[in-house]
């Protein structure tokens, strides 16, 4: 099997979630964004196309641009989509199918977005969260481009034909089923409830010998694929020891992230600094300067600072991406005082790292499922952890803060 992969994701935390799967299995893995070119010396390149929060046409354009620049025939493509179908998974999949068909004459895709470790499964071609249909979840109520969480129907909305591989077939005869679908082209939509199901899918799909084969899924499928292609362990990079505190930024409004932030603050391990939306967007320069001075003073004293966008009675004055960009701009002057960084929410993580001069991550380990840890690339070199907003539990931010504290004080991931 090829040990070279290209992961194309629609947000930063997703790009990191999938890349860490390969890093854990010994593959040198980097997360990149912006105008980067193919990194021939790195076995696993995970690229954030940052297409989730824009319109469908723009999302397709960013995905196609990334594939044109980064995909080479010696790399297996993994199209990372959100396990709860946020963004534009249907049109982005159609674009990838069209590009690979044009390049190789035909294409075959395996779609398996289940992530059992995070409570996301697929049964009857339908995404479930915590055992209930996705449409009944908090995540779905925040808005979706998809009309349904049925994966076959989702693909049909973009003109793609799909064949459903049910759970019994996955467990009994995944190989023959995928071979038959590959012979006629199209997308195999696979049910999965466990990591073992995903490994059966991965093993059967890797046995399909055709150049236009690619994978569509979340970190669950990435972990299954990585385990089947385990490489010799690479030496992790070494950060410099630092007495500066960890900047923990919570940009997600999910109840999981807010509860986790409350647990961390109540433990006394971090000082909460709440940024009002109006201050970020319309506040006087002196008010923004005073806020970042408080952040910098906390970090320089060696204490962790938890920064979140205020959720009080004040009505929102901007959308999510604009608020994330404004918060990143306000926090950028705190860069010299950072010992480590943690960011919750893909928009927040991308905006913050861009403002801090970080243009990539060398991934090392996973603190919890869906919480990768690595070393930043670019203008500063510090330990960085990212987390999707809805991942984790009440103790996740405390676990992140504890691990980052150990790494930055010791100057080592070991």
C-alpha positions in Angstrom: 0.0 0.0 0.0 1.1 3.5 -0.7 2.4 5.3 2.4 1.8 8.7 1.0 -1.5 10.5 1.5 -3.1 13.8 0.7 -5.9 14.8 3.0 -8.1 17.7 1.9 -10.3 19.1 4.7 -12.9 21.9 4.9 -11.7 23.2 8.2 -8.6 23.3 10.3 -9.6 21.0 13.2 -10.8 18.4 10.7 -7.5 18.5 8.9 -5.6 18.0 12.2 -8.0 15.2 13.4 -7.2 13.1 10.3 -3.5 13.8 10.1 -3.0 12.8 13.8 -4.3 9.4 12.9 -1.3 8.8 10.7 1.1 10.5 13.0 0.1 8.1 15.8 1.0 5.2 13.5 4.5 6.5 12.8 3.9 8.6 9.6 5.5 12.1 9.6 2.4 14.3 9.2 1.9 18.0 8.6 -1.2 20.2 8.5 -0.9 23.1 6.1 -3.1 25.9 4.7 -2.8 28.9 2.4 -0.8 28.9 -0.8 1.5 25.9 0.1 2.8 23.5 -2.6 3.2 19.8 -2.4 5.6 18.8 0.3 7.4 15.9 -1.3 9.4 15.0 1.8 6.4 14.5 4.0 4.4 11.2 3.7 1.1 12.7 5.0 0.0 16.2 4.0 -3.3 17.4 5.4 -4.5 20.6 3.8 -7.2 22.9 5.2 -9.1 24.3 2.2 -11.2 26.4 4.7 -14.4 25.9 2.7 -17.0 25.0 5.3 -18.3 28.5 6.1 -18.5 29.9 2.5 -21.0 29.3 -0.3 -21.2 26.1 -2.2 -19.6 27.5 -5.4 -16.7 29.0 -3.5 -16.2 25.8 -1.6 -15.9 23.8 -4.8 -13.4 26.4 -6.1 -11.2 26.0 -3.0 -11.4 22.3 -3.1 -10.5 22.1 -6.8 -7.6 24.6 -6.4 -6.2 22.5 -3.5 -6.4 19.3 -5.5 -4.8 20.9 -8.6 -1.9 22.1 -6.6 -1.4 19.2 -4.1 -2.6 15.9 -5.6 0.0 13.7 -7.2 -0.5 10.2 -8.6 1.6 8.7 -5.8 -0.6 10.0 -3.0 -3.9 8.5 -2.0 -6.6 11.1 -1.6 -8.7 11.3 1.6 -11.5 13.8 1.3 -12.2 14.8 4.9 -15.9 15.7 5.6 -17.6 16.6 8.8 -19.0 13.6 10.6 -22.2 15.6 11.1 -22.4 16.8 7.5 -21.7 20.5 8.1 -20.4 22.5 5.2 -20.8 21.2 1.6 -19.9 17.5 1.5 -22.1 16.7 -1.5 -20.8 19.3 -3.9 -17.2 18.9 -2.7 -17.4 15.1 -3.3 -18.9 15.7 -6.8 -16.0 18.0 -7.6 -13.4 15.4 -6.4 -15.1 12.7 -8.4 -15.1 14.9 -11.5 -11.4 15.8 -11.1 -10.2 12.2 -10.6 -12.4 10.9 -13.4 -10.8 13.4 -15.7 -7.4 12.5 -14.5 -7.7 8.7 -14.5 -10.6 7.9 -16.8 -12.9 6.7 -13.9 -13.2 7.2 -10.2 -14.5 5.2 -7.2 -15.1 6.6 -3.8 -15.7 5.0 -0.4 -17.8 7.2 1.9 -17.7 6.2 5.6 -18.1 9.3 7.8 -18.7 7.4 11.1 -16.5 8.4 14.0 -17.5 6.0 16.8 -15.1 7.4 19.4 -17.0 10.7 19.1 -20.4 9.1 19.1 -21.1 9.4 15.4 -22.2 6.3 13.5 -23.9 5.4 10.2 -26.8 2.9 10.1 -29.1 2.4 7.1 -27.0 5.1 5.3 -28.1 7.6 7.9 -25.9 9.5 10.2 -26.6 9.2 13.9 -25.2 11.1 16.9 -25.3 9.4 20.2 -27.6 6.7 18.8 -30.3 9.2 17.5 -30.8 10.6 14.0 -28.5 13.5 13.3 -31.6 15.7 12.5 -32.6 15.6 16.2 -29.2 16.8 17.5 -28.1 20.3 18.7 -25.5 20.3 15.8 -28.2 20.0 13.1 -30.3 22.8 14.6 -27.5 25.2 14.1 -28.0 25.0 10.3 -27.0 22.6 7.5 -26.7 22.8 3.7 -27.9 19.2 3.5 -31.6 18.6 3.4 -31.2 15.1 5.0 -28.7 13.1 7.0 -29.3 10.2 4.6 -26.0 9.9 2.7 -27.4 8.4 -0.5 -29.9 11.2 -0.7 -27.2 13.8 0.1 -25.1 12.6 -2.8 -28.0 12.4 -5.2 -28.6 16.1 -4.6 -25.3 16.7 -6.4 -26.0 14.2 -9.2 -23.9 11.4 -7.8 -25.0 7.8 -7.9 -24.3 5.8 -4.8 -24.7 2.2 -3.6 -25.4 1.5 0.0 -23.3 -1.1 1.8 -25.3 -2.1 4.9 -23.9 -3.1 8.2 -24.4 -6.8 7.7 -22.5 -6.7 4.4 -19.7 -4.6 5.9 -19.2 -7.3 8.5 -19.7 -10.3 6.3 -18.6 -9.5 2.7 -17.2 -5.9 2.5 -14.6 -7.0 -0.1 -16.9 -8.4 -2.8 -19.4 -5.6 -2.3 -16.8 -2.8 -2.8 -15.2 -4.6 -5.8 -18.6 -4.8 -7.5 -19.3 -1.1 -6.9 -15.9 -0.1 -8.1 -16.4 -2.0 -11.3 -19.3 0.2 -12.2 -17.9 3.4 -10.7 -19.6 5.8 -8.2 -19.7 6.0 -4.5 -20.0 3.2 -1.9 -21.9 4.5 1.1 -20.9 2.3 4.1 -22.6 1.8 7.4 -20.3 1.6 10.5 -21.0 1.5 14.2 -17.6 0.5 15.6 -13.9 1.0 14.8 -13.8 -2.6 13.8 -16.4 -1.9 11.1 -14.3 1.0 9.8 -11.2 -1.3 9.7 -13.2 -3.9 7.6 -14.2 -1.1 5.2 -10.6 0.3 5.0 -9.1 -3.1 4.4 -11.6 -4.0 1.7 -11.3 -0.6 -0.1 -7.5 -0.7 -0.1 -7.7 -4.0 -1.9 -9.5 -2.3 -4.8 -6.7 -1.8 -7.3 -7.6 1.3 -9.4 -5.9 4.7 -9.6 -9.1 6.7 -9.3 -10.0 5.2 -5.9 -10.3 7.6 -3.0 -11.8 7.9 0.5 -14.4 10.2 2.0 -14.9 10.3 5.7 -13.9 11.7 9.1 -11.2 10.9 11.6 -12.7 7.5 12.3 -11.9 6.2 8.8 -8.5 8.0 8.8 -7.5 6.0 12.0 -8.6 2.8 10.4 -6.5 3.4 7.2 -3.5 4.5 9.2 -3.5 1.4 11.3 -3.4 -0.8 8.2 -0.4 1.1 6.9 1.6 1.5 10.1 5.1 3.0 9.5 8.2 3.1 11.5 8.0 5.7 14.2 9.5 9.1 13.3 11.3 11.2 15.9 9.0 13.9 17.3 10.2 17.5 17.1 11.3 19.1 20.3 9.8 22.4 21.5 11.9 24.9 23.6 11.0 25.0 27.3 8.9 27.9 28.2 7.6 29.5 31.4 4.9 31.4 29.4 1.3 30.3 30.0 -1.0 28.6 27.6 -3.5 30.7 25.6 -6.7 28.7 25.4 -9.3 30.2 23.0 -12.8 28.9 22.9 -14.6 30.1 19.8 -17.2 27.4 19.7 -20.7 28.1 21.1 -21.5 24.4 21.6 -22.7 23.4 25.0 -19.8 20.8 25.2 -17.2 23.5 24.8 -18.8 25.9 27.2 -19.2 23.2 29.9 -15.6 22.2 29.4 -14.5 25.8 29.8 -16.5 26.1 33.0 -14.8 23.0 34.5 -11.3 24.3 33.7 -12.0 27.8 35.2 -13.6 26.4 38.3 -10.6 24.2 38.9 -8.4 27.3 39.3 -6.0 26.2 36.5 -6.9 29.1 34.2 -8.0 32.6 34.3 -11.2 33.4 32.3 -11.1 36.5 30.1 -14.3 37.1 28.3 -14.3 39.2 25.1 -17.6 40.9 24.3 -18.6 40.7 20.6 -19.2 44.5 20.4 -15.8 45.2 21.9 -14.1 42.9 19.3 -16.0 44.4 16.3 -16.7 48.0 17.3 -14.8 48.8 20.5 -12.3 51.6 20.9 -8.7 50.7 20.2 -7.9 51.5 23.8 -10.4 48.9 25.0 -9.0 46.2 22.7 -5.4 47.1 23.8 -6.4 46.8 27.5 -7.9 43.4 26.9 -4.8 42.0 25.2 -2.6 43.5 27.9 -4.5 41.5 30.5 -4.0 38.4 28.4 -0.3 39.1 28.0 0.1 39.8 31.7 -1.6 36.5 32.6 0.6 34.5 30.2 3.9 36.2 31.1 3.2 35.3 34.8 3.1 31.6 33.7 -0.6 31.2 34.1 -3.0 29.8 31.6 -5.5 32.3 30.0 -8.9 31.0 28.8 -10.3 33.5 26.3 -13.9 33.1 25.1 -16.4 35.3 23.2 -19.0 36.5 25.7 -22.4 34.8 25.6 -24.4 37.3 27.6 -27.5 39.2 26.7 -25.7 41.3 24.2 -27.1 40.5 20.7 -24.5 39.3 18.2 -23.2 42.0 15.9 -21.4 39.8 13.4 -21.3 36.3 12.1 -19.0 33.6 13.2 -16.1 34.0 10.8 -16.0 37.8 11.3 -15.9 37.4 15.1 -13.2 34.8 14.9 -11.1 37.1 12.7 -11.7 40.0 15.1 -10.7 38.0 18.1 -7.6 36.7 16.4 -6.6 40.3 15.5 -7.0 41.5 19.1 -5.0 38.6 20.5 -2.1 38.7 18.0 0.0 41.2 20.1 0.2 38.5 22.9 2.4 36.3 20.7 5.7 37.1 22.5 4.2 35.8 25.8 2.8 32.5 24.5 4.1 29.2 26.0 1.5 27.1 24.2 -1.8 27.4 22.3 -5.1 25.6 22.4 -8.0 26.5 20.1 -11.6 25.1 20.0 -13.5 25.5 16.8 -12.1 25.3 13.3 -12.8 29.0 12.3 -11.2 30.2 15.5 -8.1 28.0 15.2 -7.5 29.0 11.6 -8.0 32.7 12.2 -5.9 32.7 15.4 -2.9 30.8 13.9 -2.9 33.0 10.8 -2.8 36.1 13.0 0.1 34.6 15.1 2.2 33.8 12.0 1.7 30.1 12.2 1.4 28.5 8.8 1.4 24.8 9.6 1.5 22.1 12.3 3.8 19.1 12.7 1.6 16.7 14.5 2.9 14.4 17.3 0.1 12.8 19.4 -3.5 12.8 20.3 -4.6 14.0 23.8 -8.1 12.6 23.4 -10.0 11.3 20.3 -10.3 14.4 18.1 -7.8 16.5 20.0 -4.4 16.5 18.2 -1.3 18.0 19.6 1.7 19.2 17.6 4.4 21.8 17.1 3.7 25.0 15.2 5.5 25.9 11.9 6.1 29.4 10.9 7.1 32.5 12.8 6.8 30.9 16.2 7.5 27.4 17.4 5.2 26.3 20.3 3.1 23.3 21.3 -0.5 23.6 19.8 -3.6 21.6 20.4 -6.9 21.9 18.4 -10.4 20.6 19.0 -13.6 20.7 17.1 -16.3 22.5 19.0 -18.6 19.6 19.6 -16.0 17.1 20.5 -14.9 16.0 23.9 -16.6 16.3 27.3 -16.5 18.5 30.4 -13.0 17.4 31.3 -11.4 17.9 27.8 -10.1 21.4 28.2 -8.6 20.5 31.5 -6.8 17.5 29.9 -5.6 19.8 27.1 -4.3 22.4 29.5 -2.5 19.8 31.7 -0.8 18.2 28.7 0.3 21.5 27.2 1.6 22.7 30.6 3.8 19.5 30.9 5.1 19.9 27.3 6.0 23.6 27.5 7.7 23.3 30.9 9.7 20.3 30.0 10.4 21.2 26.4 9.6 17.7 25.2 6.6 15.6 24.1 8.0 12.5 25.7 
